[in-house]
Amino acid sequence: MNELRFKFFLIGILLLLVPFGICRSNVYAENQTHHESMVPTISGLDFDKTSFFIASKPEFLDRLYKRAKQHFIQAGLYKEKQGDRNSGKVGSLLLELRVDPIEIDGQKKFMYQQGLKFQEKVVPVRNPNISVTSVTWSYGTPRPIIVDSVSIEQLETDLDELITEFIRAYKLGNPDK
């Protein structure tokens, strides 16, 4: 009987708290548009000074790189003269579409990690004499997932979503580019 009362007590508390959370988020939303509430950490980034790398199956790298490059060209971010030189680069954009075979209970599975992250040198305000390379923007799954298989078409679909999100965030933070 006490267990049943405790469950009703918890449900009552949740019913009281949920409307408060909804009201708070609605009040906040009224004062800001969706774009205003998001401040991309890639604001002020010069894409010409960004290196781009892909981590995936070696047999798919060329195909995936060409597809990503096409997205950057269509968005007006990639210039042919930019090339792949690393001199003068301020950060790296890493596209991860990792597919690693594993065995679970005697069955072949794959551990799939997909994400896009921008890394750059960061200097802490508290001590400007030190710097560290850190991820300052990311998008994708936070942890690998276990799947039966991953096709090149799935990799391309995920690439399209990840690169599109980066371009959207980049243009939001750099509207003049």
C-alpha angles and dihedrals in degrees: 000000000000090000091055092050090049091053091051089048091054092046089051092052091049091050089053095046100044096064090048091054092047092049092048093051092046092051089049092047092051090061097047137039119229092259094047092055091055116070108185113222088217092069110134093019116146103218090201087068094052126101117214125211135173125208110198143106108322093232091059100043098095094046093047094045092052091049093049091046089053090055091052092047092050090050091051093243102110122067121190092227088058089074121168100294115139098203113115093010116149098192148358131242109208121194111198119197096155120174113185122178116232136170122233119182090340094308124116111240135160131236106218123195119181127178147118123228138176117215126191142157111279126196114202116229091224092061117016090181092077133059135186134189108245141168106255098173131025142165131181140059113336093215136027117265127216114237138169093235143343120213127205087247090058090049090051092048091051091045090053092051095046096046092044090054091049091050091048091051092043093052091045090055095038105035094167093060 
